[in-house]
Amino acid sequence: MADGTTHFSRRNLLFAGGAVAAGLTAGGLSWALGTGAGDGADAQLDDIPKATGPKAGAFDMRTGAQLLPQAPLFNTTGPQSFAFDDTNGQVYVLQTVEGGIRLDDEEEPVDSGDRKTSGDMCVTRLSSSGKMLGHMYLRGFGHGISCGVEPTGPRTYIWVEGRADAESGYGRTVVRVPFKDGSVLDSSHDSVRHFDPVPGSTEVSPALDLPGGRVLVSHEEEGVHRFSVYAMADFLAGRFEAAQVLRAGVQVKQEEWFQGCALYGDHVYVLTGGPYTGKDGDNPRKSGGNTYVSAIDVRTGKAQGRHHVTVAPDLVYREPEGIAVAMAGGRPALCVGFSVKTQDRRELALYRFTA
């Protein structure tokens, strides 16, 4: 892209290596990835900076307001990520398939644990007011940490991870599939095209920047979490020379789980955190929760704000699940999702922050 942007290739980062990683860590991008603590060196809790001001990247984190009230999804499981179809005023939400459901060609119902390790997901389509408009099932795709939505005329394409790892249930490739209400699609089906931008990577998940024509891929490579940015046209053509590659932060003792990423303008936005714990736990309600939004400048690899998200403190459970940019009316809003418990299911609530 001839726009004066400083581009980072993987080779650049390997050469610059420590300086780039240090810049990200100094800005506060420190969190635990995967499922186990102790995988690598721990940073001291005192090294974790607090909010660096009212802004994260281009967005003012003081402007938090409800975008979507609690909305039920097609399955009872919690949301994992979401993305907007701004053209049609809709929201698409990924969740793992609930236990006890028998889908087409399955001989018997499958429990929730097997669904997770198999990478079986449900996609729910919602209206802008939270009305359920449709669903489809994706078997063997992944966990749904982040996703993208691409409306193209009569079709809407969902960008998700694919080819789930048989042990973790997380995806290893990126796929782009048309949404078809009521259908069941397998990751291994001949119609599914798998994009493999970084062969051998694990925990792969995509996000889209449609205004910028770019694809963001979050992935773990040789134990290191990275974000790679591609021109969408090149990506679809199978040309995987990344315009930028950014290294994520380090693991810390107080775990802030990676809950999704988004790309807009000059920044990658990263959501971390976990659900409230009891009053004697590490994340009680009185603490305001441990949900953070951090921004990384894709031109320099440096952190550009990390903010403690305290919006909607009274939500029951309140686990951060997904981050995306909405462009309704042409005005960007950074949106954070929360999984909320009700009596018999989890629901999605969305909150926005404006530029």
Number of C-alpha atoms within 10 A of each C-alpha: 8 5 5 7 13 14 17 20 17 19 10 13 18 10 11 12 13 12 12 20 19 18 18 26 22 15 22 24 30 28 23 22 23 12 9 8 15 11 12 10 11 16 16 11 11 7 12 17 15 14 18 15 14 15 21 27 23 20 18 17 24 15 15 19 15 15 18 18 13 20 17 22 27 20 22 18 22 24 30 26 29 31 27 26 22 18 13 12 14 19 23 24 27 30 26 28 28 21 17 12 15 12 14 10 7 9 8 11 11 16 14 17 13 13 22 24 19 24 28 27 26 23 28 24 26 23 16 16 14 20 14 18 14 18 22 19 24 22 24 26 28 33 30 33 28 30 32 26 27 21 17 10 7 5 12 17 17 19 23 26 32 33 23 27 19 14 10 17 24 27 28 27 29 22 23 22 20 15 23 16 14 11 13 16 20 16 22 15 9 7 10 15 15 18 20 17 21 18 10 12 20 21 25 31 30 27 28 28 21 17 10 13 12 21 25 27 28 28 26 22 15 9 13 13 19 18 23 25 28 22 19 19 12 15 18 13 9 13 14 18 17 22 19 22 25 26 27 24 22 21 23 21 15 19 19 21 21 21 26 28 29 28 27 23 13 16 22 23 26 23 28 28 24 21 22 23 13 11 11 7 9 14 20 15 20 10 12 16 23 23 26 24 26 27 30 28 18 26 17 18 26 23 25 22 24 27 23 21 22 16 19 16 15 10 16 15 18 22 25 31 30 31 32 29 26 22 17 14 8 9 10 17 23 25 24 28 26 29 27 23 19 13 5 8 15 21 21 27 24 23 20 23 23 18 14
